[in-house]
Amino acid sequence: MNEAFTDEGWWKNPPSDPYRIVELKETSELIQECFEGLTEQQMTAFVMKEVEEENSEVVCHVLGINVSHLRVLLFRAKEKLRKCLEGKVNVEQV
């Protein structure tokens, strides 16, 4: 029997759902479009802190800001991303 199947005829590793792949690609594109609406500082702060899980001190040092300013940048970045994504999802559902 083919190496892709078990002796019982089941997939050893089922193929990915093509609809799921398209959905993930579309979601990724929406997120990328929304990221383009952030300022450079907001994007850097968000990526370093939320994606790369960098320590606040390191992010502040790289950006040359204090912790209070970092919190403001992250709040504004998250708000912009949320509003942008909500707007795009609501438009596509109409």
PDB file with one MODEL, atoms N, CA, C and O in Angstrom:
MODEL        1
ATOM      1  N   MET A   1       0.836  -1.186   0.000  1.00  0.00           N
ATOM      2  CA  MET A   1       0.000   0.000   0.000  1.00  0.00           C
ATOM      3  C   MET A   1       0.883   1.253   0.000  1.00  0.00           C
ATOM      4  O   MET A   1       2.032   1.215   0.439  1.00  0.00           O
ATOM      5  N   ASN A   2       0.346   2.324  -0.482  1.00  0.00           N
ATOM      6  CA  ASN A   2       1.057   3.588  -0.568  1.00  0.00           C
ATOM      7  C   ASN A   2       1.487   4.047   0.823  1.00  0.00           C
ATOM      8  O   ASN A   2       0.795   3.787   1.807  1.00  0.00           O
ATOM      9  N   GLU A   3       2.627   4.728   0.902  1.00  0.00           N
ATOM     10  CA  GLU A   3       3.137   5.216   2.193  1.00  0.00           C
ATOM     11  C   GLU A   3       2.267   6.308   2.798  1.00  0.00           C
ATOM     12  O   GLU A   3       2.415   6.624   3.978  1.00  0.00           O
ATOM     13  N   ALA A   4       1.366   6.889   2.020  1.00  0.00           N
ATOM     14  CA  ALA A   4       0.499   7.945   2.526  1.00  0.00           C
ATOM     15  C   ALA A   4      -0.662   7.396   3.350  1.00  0.00           C
ATOM     16  O   ALA A   4      -1.344   8.153   4.041  1.00  0.00           O
ATOM     17  N   PHE A   5      -0.889   6.079   3.281  1.00  0.00           N
ATOM     18  CA  PHE A   5      -2.039   5.473   3.946  1.00  0.00           C
ATOM     19  C   PHE A   5      -1.616   4.419   4.961  1.00  0.00           C
ATOM     20  O   PHE A   5      -0.557   3.803   4.836  1.00  0.00           O
ATOM     21  N   THR A   6      -2.466   4.223   5.969  1.00  0.00           N
ATOM     22  CA  THR A   6      -2.240   3.152   6.934  1.00  0.00           C
ATOM     23  C   THR A   6      -2.674   1.840   6.302  1.00  0.00           C
ATOM     24  O   THR A   6      -3.213   1.829   5.195  1.00  0.00           O
ATOM     25  N   ASP A   7      -2.442   0.742   6.995  1.00  0.00           N
ATOM     26  CA  ASP A   7      -2.863  -0.572   6.495  1.00  0.00           C
ATOM     27  C   ASP A   7      -4.383  -0.658   6.368  1.00  0.00           C
ATOM     28  O   ASP A   7      -4.905  -1.438   5.571  1.00  0.00           O
ATOM     29  N   GLU A   8      -5.083   0.149   7.159  1.00  0.00           N
ATOM     30  CA  GLU A   8      -6.547   0.158   7.112  1.00  0.00           C
ATOM     31  C   GLU A   8      -7.089   1.070   6.009  1.00  0.00           C
ATOM     32  O   GLU A   8      -8.298   1.109   5.778  1.00  0.00           O
ATOM     33  N   GLY A   9      -6.207   1.800   5.329  1.00  0.00           N
ATOM     34  CA  GLY A   9      -6.630   2.660   4.242  1.00  0.00           C
ATOM     35  C   GLY A   9      -6.880   4.108   4.624  1.00  0.00           C
ATOM     36  O   GLY A   9      -7.375   4.883   3.805  1.00  0.00           O
ATOM     37  N   TRP A  10      -6.548   4.487   5.852  1.00  0.00           N
ATOM     38  CA  TRP A  10      -6.721   5.869   6.297  1.00  0.00           C
ATOM     39  C   TRP A  10      -5.464   6.672   5.977  1.00  0.00           C
ATOM     40  O   TRP A  10      -4.365   6.125   5.888  1.00  0.00           O
ATOM     41  N   TRP A  11      -5.649   7.991   5.806  1.00  0.00           N
ATOM     42  CA  TRP A  11      -4.492   8.863   5.602  1.00  0.00           C
ATOM     43  C   TRP A  11      -3.596   8.817   6.831  1.00  0.00           C
ATOM     44  O   TRP A  11      -4.093   8.874   7.956  1.00  0.00           O
ATOM     45  N   LYS A  12      -2.291   8.717   6.637  1.00  0.00           N
ATOM     46  CA  LYS A  12      -1.360   8.852   7.757  1.00  0.00           C
ATOM     47  C   LYS A  12      -1.301  10.323   8.170  1.00  0.00           C
ATOM     48  O   LYS A  12      -1.342  10.639   9.359  1.00  0.00           O
ATOM     49  N   ASN A  13      -1.209  11.190   7.219  1.00  0.00           N
ATOM     50  CA  ASN A  13      -1.225  12.641   7.426  1.00  0.00           C
ATOM     51  C   ASN A  13      -2.226  13.216   6.431  1.00  0.00           C
ATOM     52  O   ASN A  13      -1.879  13.448   5.273  1.00  0.00           O
ATOM     53  N   PRO A  14      -3.468  13.452   6.867  1.00  0.00           N
ATOM     54  CA  PRO A  14      -4.487  13.936   5.941  1.00  0.00           C
ATOM     55  C   PRO A  14      -4.064  15.240   5.259  1.00  0.00           C
ATOM     56  O   PRO A  14      -3.393  16.070   5.873  1.00  0.00           O
ATOM     57  N   PRO A  15      -4.449  15.420   4.006  1.00  0.00           N
ATOM     58  CA  PRO A  15      -4.103  16.673   3.321  1.00  0.00           C
ATOM     59  C   PRO A  15      -4.804  17.852   3.977  1.00  0.00           C
ATOM     60  O   PRO A  15      -5.854  17.704   4.602  1.00  0.00           O
ATOM     61  N   SER A  16      -4.209  19.008   3.823  1.00  0.00           N
ATOM     62  CA  SER A  16      -4.800  20.226   4.389  1.00  0.00           C
ATOM     63  C   SER A  16      -6.093  20.563   3.672  1.00  0.00           C
ATOM     64  O   SER A  16      -6.262  20.286   2.485  1.00  0.00           O
ATOM     65  N   ASP A  17      -6.995  21.164   4.416  1.00  0.00           N
ATOM     66  CA  ASP A  17      -8.258  21.604   3.862  1.00  0.00           C
ATOM     67  C   ASP A  17      -7.990  22.821   2.976  1.00  0.00           C
ATOM     68  O   ASP A  17      -7.526  23.843   3.481  1.00  0.00           O
ATOM     69  N   PRO A  18      -8.265  22.743   1.669  1.00  0.00           N
ATOM     70  CA  PRO A  18      -7.956  23.871   0.782  1.00  0.00           C
ATOM     71  C   PRO A  18      -8.718  25.135   1.145  1.00  0.00           C
ATOM     72  O   PRO A  18      -8.207  26.238   0.945  1.00  0.00           O
ATOM     73  N   TYR A  19      -9.926  24.999   1.672  1.00  0.00           N
ATOM     74  CA  TYR A  19     -10.694  26.176   2.084  1.00  0.00           C
ATOM     75  C   TYR A  19     -10.019  26.869   3.261  1.00  0.00           C
ATOM     76  O   TYR A  19     -10.003  28.098   3.344  1.00  0.00           O
ATOM     77  N   ARG A  20      -9.471  26.083   4.157  1.00  0.00           N
ATOM     78  CA  ARG A  20      -8.765  26.636   5.318  1.00  0.00           C
ATOM     79  C   ARG A  20      -7.506  27.375   4.874  1.00  0.00           C
ATOM     80  O   ARG A  20      -7.179  28.433   5.414  1.00  0.00           O
ATOM     81  N   ILE A  21      -6.804  26.820   3.895  1.00  0.00           N
ATOM     82  CA  ILE A  21      -5.590  27.459   3.384  1.00  0.00           C
ATOM     83  C   ILE A  21      -5.924  28.819   2.779  1.00  0.00           C
ATOM     84  O   ILE A  21      -5.225  29.800   3.030  1.00  0.00           O
ATOM     85  N   VAL A  22      -6.982  28.880   1.989  1.00  0.00           N
ATOM     86  CA  VAL A  22      -7.406  30.146   1.379  1.00  0.00           C
ATOM     87  C   VAL A  22      -7.820  31.136   2.455  1.00  0.00           C
ATOM     88  O   VAL A  22      -7.482  32.318   2.384  1.00  0.00           O
ATOM     89  N   GLU A  23      -8.552  30.651   3.453  1.00  0.00           N
ATOM     90  CA  GLU A  23      -8.999  31.516   4.550  1.00  0.00           C
ATOM     91  C   GLU A  23      -7.805  32.112   5.303  1.00  0.00           C
ATOM     92  O   GLU A  23      -7.804  33.299   5.626  1.00  0.00           O
ATOM     93  N   LEU A  24      -6.796  31.291   5.581  1.00  0.00           N
ATOM     94  CA  LEU A  24      -5.602  31.777   6.276  1.00  0.00           C
ATOM     95  C   LEU A  24      -4.858  32.805   5.437  1.00  0.00           C
ATOM     96  O   LEU A  24      -4.369  33.802   5.968  1.00  0.00           O
ATOM     97  N   LYS A  25      -4.767  32.572   4.136  1.00  0.00           N
ATOM     98  CA  LYS A  25      -4.089  33.511   3.235  1.00  0.00           C
ATOM     99  C   LYS A  25      -4.833  34.844   3.218  1.00  0.00           C
ATOM    100  O   LYS A  25      -4.210  35.903   3.296  1.00  0.00           O
ATOM    101  N   GLU A  26      -6.151  34.797   3.116  1.00  0.00           N
ATOM    102  CA  GLU A  26      -6.942  36.026   3.107  1.00  0.00           C
ATOM    103  C   GLU A  26      -6.812  36.778   4.426  1.00  0.00           C
ATOM    104  O   GLU A  26      -6.708  38.004   4.432  1.00  0.00           O
ATOM    105  N   THR A  27      -6.817  36.058   5.532  1.00  0.00           N
ATOM    106  CA  THR A  27      -6.662  36.681   6.847  1.00  0.00           C
ATOM    107  C   THR A  27      -5.299  37.346   6.960  1.00  0.00           C
ATOM    108  O   THR A  27      -5.181  38.462   7.466  1.00  0.00           O
ATOM    109  N   SER A  28      -4.281  36.660   6.491  1.00  0.00           N
ATOM    110  CA  SER A  28      -2.930  37.207   6.520  1.00  0.00           C
ATOM    111  C   SER A  28      -2.846  38.491   5.698  1.00  0.00           C
ATOM    112  O   SER A  28      -2.199  39.454   6.110  1.00  0.00           O
ATOM    113  N   GLU A  29      -3.495  38.503   4.549  1.00  0.00           N
ATOM    114  CA  GLU A  29      -3.501  39.700   3.701  1.00  0.00           C
ATOM    115  C   GLU A  29      -4.219  40.858   4.384  1.00  0.00           C
ATOM    116  O   GLU A  29      -3.771  42.002   4.298  1.00  0.00           O
ATOM    117  N   LEU A  30      -5.336  40.571   5.066  1.00  0.00           N
ATOM    118  CA  LEU A  30      -6.070  41.616   5.791  1.00  0.00           C
ATOM    119  C   LEU A  30      -5.206  42.218   6.899  1.00  0.00           C
ATOM    120  O   LEU A  30      -5.164  43.435   7.076  1.00  0.00           O
ATOM    121  N   ILE A  31      -4.526  41.360   7.633  1.00  0.00           N
ATOM    122  CA  ILE A  31      -3.668  41.831   8.722  1.00  0.00           C
ATOM    123  C   ILE A  31      -2.544  42.692   8.164  1.00  0.00           C
ATOM    124  O   ILE A  31      -2.220  43.737   8.729  1.00  0.00           O
ATOM    125  N   GLN A  32      -1.949  42.260   7.059  1.00  0.00           N
ATOM    126  CA  GLN A  32      -0.865  43.025   6.441  1.00  0.00           C
ATOM    127  C   GLN A  32      -1.354  44.402   5.997  1.00  0.00           C
ATOM    128  O   GLN A  32      -0.667  45.404   6.193  1.00  0.00           O
ATOM    129  N   GLU A  33      -2.546  44.444   5.398  1.00  0.00           N
ATOM    130  CA  GLU A  33      -3.116  45.726   4.981  1.00  0.00           C
ATOM    131  C   GLU A  33      -3.317  46.644   6.189  1.00  0.00           C
ATOM    132  O   GLU A  33      -3.035  47.840   6.114  1.00  0.00           O
ATOM    133  N   CYS A  34      -3.796  46.097   7.282  1.00  0.00           N
ATOM    134  CA  CYS A  34      -4.025  46.898   8.484  1.00  0.00           C
ATOM    135  C   CYS A  34      -2.716  47.355   9.109  1.00  0.00           C
ATOM    136  O   CYS A  34      -2.642  48.459   9.649  1.00  0.00           O
ATOM    137  N   PHE A  35      -1.688  46.526   9.044  1.00  0.00           N
ATOM    138  CA  PHE A  35      -0.371  46.917   9.570  1.00  0.00           C
ATOM    139  C   PHE A  35       0.162  48.141   8.842  1.00  0.00           C
ATOM    140  O   PHE A  35       0.867  48.958   9.434  1.00  0.00           O
ATOM    141  N   GLU A  36      -0.167  48.273   7.571  1.00  0.00           N
ATOM    142  CA  GLU A  36       0.308  49.409   6.794  1.00  0.00           C
ATOM    143  C   GLU A  36      -0.272  50.726   7.293  1.00  0.00           C
ATOM    144  O   GLU A  36       0.257  51.790   6.969  1.00  0.00           O
ATOM    145  N   GLY A  37      -1.347  50.678   8.075  1.00  0.00           N
ATOM    146  CA  GLY A  37      -1.947  51.879   8.632  1.00  0.00           C
ATOM    147  C   GLY A  37      -1.295  52.358   9.915  1.00  0.00           C
ATOM    148  O   GLY A  37      -1.627  53.431  10.418  1.00  0.00           O
ATOM    149  N   LEU A  38      -0.367  51.570  10.450  1.00  0.00           N
ATOM    150  CA  LEU A  38       0.326  51.957  11.680  1.00  0.00           C
ATOM    151  C   LEU A  38       1.520  52.845  11.358  1.00  0.00           C
ATOM    152  O   LEU A  38       2.104  52.756  10.278  1.00  0.00           O
ATOM    153  N   THR A  39       1.876  53.704  12.313  1.00  0.00           N
ATOM    154  CA  THR A  39       3.121  54.459  12.158  1.00  0.00           C
ATOM    155  C   THR A  39       4.278  53.480  12.329  1.00  0.00           C
ATOM    156  O   THR A  39       4.096  52.367  12.823  1.00  0.00           O
ATOM    157  N   GLU A  40       5.455  53.902  11.920  1.00  0.00           N
ATOM    158  CA  GLU A  40       6.623  53.030  12.044  1.00  0.00           C
ATOM    159  C   GLU A  40       6.889  52.662  13.505  1.00  0.00           C
ATOM    160  O   GLU A  40       7.212  51.516  13.815  1.00  0.00           O
ATOM    161  N   GLN A  41       6.749  53.649  14.401  1.00  0.00           N
ATOM    162  CA  GLN A  41       6.978  53.388  15.832  1.00  0.00           C
ATOM    163  C   GLN A  41       5.937  52.413  16.373  1.00  0.00           C
ATOM    164  O   GLN A  41       6.277  51.500  17.127  1.00  0.00           O
ATOM    165  N   GLN A  42       4.672  52.599  15.995  1.00  0.00           N
ATOM    166  CA  GLN A  42       3.621  51.694  16.458  1.00  0.00           C
ATOM    167  C   GLN A  42       3.884  50.272  15.971  1.00  0.00           C
ATOM    168  O   GLN A  42       3.763  49.311  16.731  1.00  0.00           O
ATOM    169  N   MET A  43       4.242  50.154  14.705  1.00  0.00           N
ATOM    170  CA  MET A  43       4.485  48.831  14.143  1.00  0.00           C
ATOM    171  C   MET A  43       5.672  48.151  14.827  1.00  0.00           C
ATOM    172  O   MET A  43       5.604  46.973  15.180  1.00  0.00           O
ATOM    173  N   THR A  44       6.752  48.897  15.008  1.00  0.00           N
ATOM    174  CA  THR A  44       7.937  48.332  15.657  1.00  0.00           C
ATOM    175  C   THR A  44       7.617  47.911  17.084  1.00  0.00           C
ATOM    176  O   THR A  44       7.983  46.814  17.505  1.00  0.00           O
ATOM    177  N   ALA A  45       6.941  48.770  17.826  1.00  0.00           N
ATOM    178  CA  ALA A  45       6.588  48.452  19.207  1.00  0.00           C
ATOM    179  C   ALA A  45       5.695  47.224  19.261  1.00  0.00           C
ATOM    180  O   ALA A  45       5.918  46.327  20.073  1.00  0.00           O
ATOM    181  N   PHE A  46       4.689  47.179  18.405  1.00  0.00           N
ATOM    182  CA  PHE A  46       3.750  46.053  18.408  1.00  0.00           C
ATOM    183  C   PHE A  46       4.457  44.743  18.065  1.00  0.00           C
ATOM    184  O   PHE A  46       4.293  43.742  18.763  1.00  0.00           O
ATOM    185  N   VAL A  47       5.230  44.753  17.007  1.00  0.00           N
ATOM    186  CA  VAL A  47       5.908  43.524  16.580  1.00  0.00           C
ATOM    187  C   VAL A  47       6.892  43.049  17.643  1.00  0.00           C
ATOM    188  O   VAL A  47       6.917  41.868  17.990  1.00  0.00           O
ATOM    189  N   MET A  48       7.699  43.965  18.157  1.00  0.00           N
ATOM    190  CA  MET A  48       8.690  43.559  19.157  1.00  0.00           C
ATOM    191  C   MET A  48       8.029  43.028  20.424  1.00  0.00           C
ATOM    192  O   MET A  48       8.447  42.005  20.965  1.00  0.00           O
ATOM    193  N   LYS A  49       7.004  43.721  20.893  1.00  0.00           N
ATOM    194  CA  LYS A  49       6.388  43.361  22.179  1.00  0.00           C
ATOM    195  C   LYS A  49       5.411  42.198  22.052  1.00  0.00           C
ATOM    196  O   LYS A  49       5.451  41.273  22.863  1.00  0.00           O
ATOM    197  N   GLU A  50       4.540  42.229  21.054  1.00  0.00           N
ATOM    198  CA  GLU A  50       3.461  41.242  20.960  1.00  0.00           C
ATOM    199  C   GLU A  50       3.825  40.014  20.118  1.00  0.00           C
ATOM    200  O   GLU A  50       3.406  38.901  20.437  1.00  0.00           O
ATOM    201  N   VAL A  51       4.584  40.204  19.069  1.00  0.00           N
ATOM    202  CA  VAL A  51       4.927  39.080  18.188  1.00  0.00           C
ATOM    203  C   VAL A  51       6.205  38.395  18.665  1.00  0.00           C
ATOM    204  O   VAL A  51       6.243  37.180  18.858  1.00  0.00           O
ATOM    205  N   GLU A  52       7.246  39.200  18.849  1.00  0.00           N
ATOM    206  CA  GLU A  52       8.539  38.646  19.267  1.00  0.00           C
ATOM    207  C   GLU A  52       8.630  38.463  20.777  1.00  0.00           C
ATOM    208  O   GLU A  52       9.598  37.885  21.272  1.00  0.00           O
ATOM    209  N   GLU A  53       7.626  38.954  21.518  1.00  0.00           N
ATOM    210  CA  GLU A  53       7.565  38.854  22.976  1.00  0.00           C
ATOM    211  C   GLU A  53       8.823  39.397  23.658  1.00  0.00           C
ATOM    212  O   GLU A  53       9.349  38.811  24.604  1.00  0.00           O
ATOM    213  N   GLU A  54       9.277  40.526  23.146  1.00  0.00           N
ATOM    214  CA  GLU A  54      10.471  41.170  23.677  1.00  0.00           C
ATOM    215  C   GLU A  54      10.132  41.882  24.985  1.00  0.00           C
ATOM    216  O   GLU A  54       8.997  42.313  25.192  1.00  0.00           O
ATOM    217  N   ASN A  55      11.108  41.998  25.846  1.00  0.00           N
ATOM    218  CA  ASN A  55      10.988  42.698  27.117  1.00  0.00           C
ATOM    219  C   ASN A  55      10.748  44.188  26.866  1.00  0.00           C
ATOM    220  O   ASN A  55      11.317  44.762  25.938  1.00  0.00           O
ATOM    221  N   SER A  56       9.908  44.810  27.692  1.00  0.00           N
ATOM    222  CA  SER A  56       9.590  46.231  27.529  1.00  0.00           C
ATOM    223  C   SER A  56      10.831  47.109  27.554  1.00  0.00           C
ATOM    224  O   SER A  56      10.925  48.078  26.801  1.00  0.00           O
ATOM    225  N   GLU A  57      11.775  46.777  28.411  1.00  0.00           N
ATOM    226  CA  GLU A  57      13.004  47.573  28.500  1.00  0.00           C
ATOM    227  C   GLU A  57      13.755  47.576  27.180  1.00  0.00           C
ATOM    228  O   GLU A  57      14.275  48.607  26.754  1.00  0.00           O
ATOM    229  N   VAL A  58      13.810  46.424  26.538  1.00  0.00           N
ATOM    230  CA  VAL A  58      14.518  46.313  25.261  1.00  0.00           C
ATOM    231  C   VAL A  58      13.797  47.132  24.191  1.00  0.00           C
ATOM    232  O   VAL A  58      14.435  47.858  23.429  1.00  0.00           O
ATOM    233  N   VAL A  59      12.472  47.018  24.135  1.00  0.00           N
ATOM    234  CA  VAL A  59      11.686  47.770  23.157  1.00  0.00           C
ATOM    235  C   VAL A  59      11.886  49.264  23.368  1.00  0.00           C
ATOM    236  O   VAL A  59      12.102  50.010  22.413  1.00  0.00           O
ATOM    237  N   CYS A  60      11.813  49.696  24.618  1.00  0.00           N
ATOM    238  CA  CYS A  60      12.009  51.116  24.936  1.00  0.00           C
ATOM    239  C   CYS A  60      13.398  51.589  24.512  1.00  0.00           C
ATOM    240  O   CYS A  60      13.549  52.680  23.962  1.00  0.00           O
ATOM    241  N   HIS A  61      14.401  50.769  24.769  1.00  0.00           N
ATOM    242  CA  HIS A  61      15.770  51.132  24.398  1.00  0.00           C
ATOM    243  C   HIS A  61      15.903  51.279  22.881  1.00  0.00           C
ATOM    244  O   HIS A  61      16.486  52.249  22.397  1.00  0.00           O
ATOM    245  N   VAL A  62      15.364  50.320  22.136  1.00  0.00           N
ATOM    246  CA  VAL A  62      15.450  50.357  20.672  1.00  0.00           C
ATOM    247  C   VAL A  62      14.744  51.586  20.116  1.00  0.00           C
ATOM    248  O   VAL A  62      15.246  52.234  19.198  1.00  0.00           O
ATOM    249  N   LEU A  63      13.576  51.908  20.674  1.00  0.00           N
ATOM    250  CA  LEU A  63      12.802  53.039  20.172  1.00  0.00           C
ATOM    251  C   LEU A  63      13.197  54.383  20.805  1.00  0.00           C
ATOM    252  O   LEU A  63      12.784  55.443  20.334  1.00  0.00           O
ATOM    253  N   GLY A  64      13.988  54.328  21.858  1.00  0.00           N
ATOM    254  CA  GLY A  64      14.402  55.556  22.531  1.00  0.00           C
ATOM    255  C   GLY A  64      13.252  56.249  23.241  1.00  0.00           C
ATOM    256  O   GLY A  64      13.137  57.474  23.209  1.00  0.00           O
ATOM    257  N   ILE A  65      12.396  55.451  23.886  1.00  0.00           N
ATOM    258  CA  ILE A  65      11.214  55.986  24.573  1.00  0.00           C
ATOM    259  C   ILE A  65      11.150  55.431  25.989  1.00  0.00           C
ATOM    260  O   ILE A  65      11.917  54.537  26.350  1.00  0.00           O
ATOM    261  N   ASN A  66      10.218  55.973  26.801  1.00  0.00           N
ATOM    262  CA  ASN A  66      10.022  55.434  28.145  1.00  0.00           C
ATOM    263  C   ASN A  66       8.838  54.450  28.130  1.00  0.00           C
ATOM    264  O   ASN A  66       8.141  54.314  27.124  1.00  0.00           O
ATOM    265  N   VAL A  67       8.632  53.779  29.250  1.00  0.00           N
ATOM    266  CA  VAL A  67       7.603  52.747  29.341  1.00  0.00           C
ATOM    267  C   VAL A  67       6.204  53.318  29.138  1.00  0.00           C
ATOM    268  O   VAL A  67       5.354  52.672  28.526  1.00  0.00           O
ATOM    269  N   SER A  68       5.962  54.518  29.643  1.00  0.00           N
ATOM    270  CA  SER A  68       4.642  55.140  29.454  1.00  0.00           C
ATOM    271  C   SER A  68       4.347  55.354  27.975  1.00  0.00           C
ATOM    272  O   SER A  68       3.238  55.087  27.513  1.00  0.00           O
ATOM    273  N   HIS A  69       5.335  55.833  27.242  1.00  0.00           N
ATOM    274  CA  HIS A  69       5.162  56.056  25.809  1.00  0.00           C
ATOM    275  C   HIS A  69       4.948  54.718  25.089  1.00  0.00           C
ATOM    276  O   HIS A  69       4.151  54.639  24.154  1.00  0.00           O
ATOM    277  N   LEU A  70       5.647  53.685  25.515  1.00  0.00           N
ATOM    278  CA  LEU A  70       5.467  52.359  24.921  1.00  0.00           C
ATOM    279  C   LEU A  70       4.026  51.891  25.101  1.00  0.00           C
ATOM    280  O   LEU A  70       3.420  51.367  24.167  1.00  0.00           O
ATOM    281  N   ARG A  71       3.480  52.079  26.294  1.00  0.00           N
ATOM    282  CA  ARG A  71       2.083  51.671  26.541  1.00  0.00           C
ATOM    283  C   ARG A  71       1.124  52.419  25.616  1.00  0.00           C
ATOM    284  O   ARG A  71       0.170  51.838  25.098  1.00  0.00           O
ATOM    285  N   VAL A  72       1.382  53.698  25.416  1.00  0.00           N
ATOM    286  CA  VAL A  72       0.537  54.492  24.520  1.00  0.00           C
ATOM    287  C   VAL A  72       0.646  53.967  23.088  1.00  0.00           C
ATOM    288  O   VAL A  72      -0.366  53.805  22.406  1.00  0.00           O
ATOM    289  N   LEU A  73       1.876  53.701  22.630  1.00  0.00           N
ATOM    290  CA  LEU A  73       2.079  53.176  21.273  1.00  0.00           C
ATOM    291  C   LEU A  73       1.357  51.847  21.080  1.00  0.00           C
ATOM    292  O   LEU A  73       0.709  51.631  20.056  1.00  0.00           O
ATOM    293  N   LEU A  74       1.469  50.964  22.058  1.00  0.00           N
ATOM    294  CA  LEU A  74       0.827  49.651  21.950  1.00  0.00           C
ATOM    295  C   LEU A  74      -0.689  49.776  21.958  1.00  0.00           C
ATOM    296  O   LEU A  74      -1.373  49.100  21.190  1.00  0.00           O
ATOM    297  N   PHE A  75      -1.214  50.636  22.820  1.00  0.00           N
ATOM    298  CA  PHE A  75      -2.661  50.844  22.868  1.00  0.00           C
ATOM    299  C   PHE A  75      -3.168  51.366  21.529  1.00  0.00           C
ATOM    300  O   PHE A  75      -4.148  50.853  20.988  1.00  0.00           O
ATOM    301  N   ARG A  76      -2.505  52.378  21.000  1.00  0.00           N
ATOM    302  CA  ARG A  76      -2.939  52.956  19.724  1.00  0.00           C
ATOM    303  C   ARG A  76      -2.797  51.964  18.576  1.00  0.00           C
ATOM    304  O   ARG A  76      -3.658  51.904  17.698  1.00  0.00           O
ATOM    305  N   ALA A  77      -1.723  51.191  18.576  1.00  0.00           N
ATOM    306  CA  ALA A  77      -1.528  50.191  17.525  1.00  0.00           C
ATOM    307  C   ALA A  77      -2.642  49.145  17.575  1.00  0.00           C
ATOM    308  O   ALA A  77      -3.208  48.785  16.543  1.00  0.00           O
ATOM    309  N   LYS A  78      -2.949  48.667  18.764  1.00  0.00           N
ATOM    310  CA  LYS A  78      -4.009  47.653  18.906  1.00  0.00           C
ATOM    311  C   LYS A  78      -5.364  48.210  18.503  1.00  0.00           C
ATOM    312  O   LYS A  78      -6.156  47.521  17.860  1.00  0.00           O
ATOM    313  N   GLU A  79      -5.633  49.455  18.878  1.00  0.00           N
ATOM    314  CA  GLU A  79      -6.900  50.079  18.510  1.00  0.00           C
ATOM    315  C   GLU A  79      -7.020  50.229  16.996  1.00  0.00           C
ATOM    316  O   GLU A  79      -8.060  49.919  16.414  1.00  0.00           O
ATOM    317  N   LYS A  80      -5.949  50.705  16.363  1.00  0.00           N
ATOM    318  CA  LYS A  80      -5.973  50.858  14.900  1.00  0.00           C
ATOM    319  C   LYS A  80      -6.168  49.509  14.221  1.00  0.00           C
ATOM    320  O   LYS A  80      -6.958  49.391  13.285  1.00  0.00           O
ATOM    321  N   LEU A  81      -5.452  48.496  14.688  1.00  0.00           N
ATOM    322  CA  LEU A  81      -5.573  47.164  14.092  1.00  0.00           C
ATOM    323  C   LEU A  81      -6.982  46.614  14.284  1.00  0.00           C
ATOM    324  O   LEU A  81      -7.567  46.058  13.355  1.00  0.00           O
ATOM    325  N   ARG A  82      -7.518  46.767  15.474  1.00  0.00           N
ATOM    326  CA  ARG A  82      -8.863  46.266  15.758  1.00  0.00           C
ATOM    327  C   ARG A  82      -9.894  46.935  14.866  1.00  0.00           C
ATOM    328  O   ARG A  82     -10.719  46.263  14.248  1.00  0.00           O
ATOM    329  N   LYS A  83      -9.846  48.262  14.798  1.00  0.00           N
ATOM    330  CA  LYS A  83     -10.813  48.997  13.983  1.00  0.00           C
ATOM    331  C   LYS A  83     -10.669  48.656  12.509  1.00  0.00           C
ATOM    332  O   LYS A  83     -11.665  48.483  11.805  1.00  0.00           O
ATOM    333  N   CYS A  84      -9.454  48.561  12.051  1.00  0.00           N
ATOM    334  CA  CYS A  84      -9.204  48.237  10.646  1.00  0.00           C
ATOM    335  C   CYS A  84      -9.744  46.843  10.314  1.00  0.00           C
ATOM    336  O   CYS A  84     -10.450  46.665   9.322  1.00  0.00           O
ATOM    337  N   LEU A  85      -9.410  45.867  11.142  1.00  0.00           N
ATOM    338  CA  LEU A  85      -9.858  44.492  10.879  1.00  0.00           C
ATOM    339  C   LEU A  85     -11.377  44.379  10.979  1.00  0.00           C
ATOM    340  O   LEU A  85     -12.006  43.712  10.158  1.00  0.00           O
ATOM    341  N   GLU A  86     -11.960  45.024  11.976  1.00  0.00           N
ATOM    342  CA  GLU A  86     -13.423  44.994  12.101  1.00  0.00           C
ATOM    343  C   GLU A  86     -14.078  45.614  10.880  1.00  0.00           C
ATOM    344  O   GLU A  86     -15.079  45.098  10.383  1.00  0.00           O
ATOM    345  N   GLY A  87     -13.523  46.719  10.390  1.00  0.00           N
ATOM    346  CA  GLY A  87     -14.070  47.369   9.214  1.00  0.00           C
ATOM    347  C   GLY A  87     -13.970  46.508   7.974  1.00  0.00           C
ATOM    348  O   GLY A  87     -14.904  46.459   7.174  1.00  0.00           O
ATOM    349  N   LYS A  88     -12.853  45.832   7.807  1.00  0.00           N
ATOM    350  CA  LYS A  88     -12.668  44.973   6.637  1.00  0.00           C
ATOM    351  C   LYS A  88     -13.558  43.744   6.705  1.00  0.00           C
ATOM    352  O   LYS A  88     -14.117  43.327   5.690  1.00  0.00           O
ATOM    353  N   VAL A  89     -13.695  43.164   7.878  1.00  0.00           N
ATOM    354  CA  VAL A  89     -14.538  41.970   8.026  1.00  0.00           C
ATOM    355  C   VAL A  89     -15.989  42.327   7.815  1.00  0.00           C
ATOM    356  O   VAL A  89     -16.713  41.599   7.137  1.00  0.00           O
ATOM    357  N   ASN A  90     -16.430  43.438   8.385  1.00  0.00           N
ATOM    358  CA  ASN A  90     -17.831  43.866   8.231  1.00  0.00           C
ATOM    359  C   ASN A  90     -18.147  44.209   6.782  1.00  0.00           C
ATOM    360  O   ASN A  90     -19.247  43.914   6.315  1.00  0.00           O
ATOM    361  N   VAL A  91     -17.221  44.820   6.063  1.00  0.00           N
ATOM    362  CA  VAL A  91     -17.442  45.153   4.655  1.00  0.00           C
ATOM    363  C   VAL A  91     -17.563  43.879   3.824  1.00  0.00           C
ATOM    364  O   VAL A  91     -18.417  43.793   2.942  1.00  0.00           O
ATOM    365  N   GLU A  92     -16.715  42.892   4.100  1.00  0.00           N
ATOM    366  CA  GLU A  92     -16.725  41.646   3.326  1.00  0.00           C
ATOM    367  C   GLU A  92     -17.964  40.815   3.603  1.00  0.00           C
ATOM    368  O   GLU A  92     -18.380  40.039   2.743  1.00  0.00           O
ATOM    369  N   GLN A  93     -18.564  40.954   4.776  1.00  0.00           N
ATOM    370  CA  GLN A  93     -19.734  40.156   5.114  1.00  0.00           C
ATOM    371  C   GLN A  93     -21.018  40.720   4.499  1.00  0.00           C
ATOM    372  O   GLN A  93     -22.023  40.016   4.405  1.00  0.00           O
ATOM    373  N   VAL A  94     -20.982  41.985   4.082  1.00  0.00           N
ATOM    374  CA  VAL A  94     -22.174  42.634   3.533  1.00  0.00           C
ATOM    375  C   VAL A  94     -22.508  42.089   2.175  1.00  0.00           C
ATOM    376  O   VAL A  94     -23.483  42.519   1.559  1.00  0.00           O
TER     377      VAL A  94
ENDMDL
END
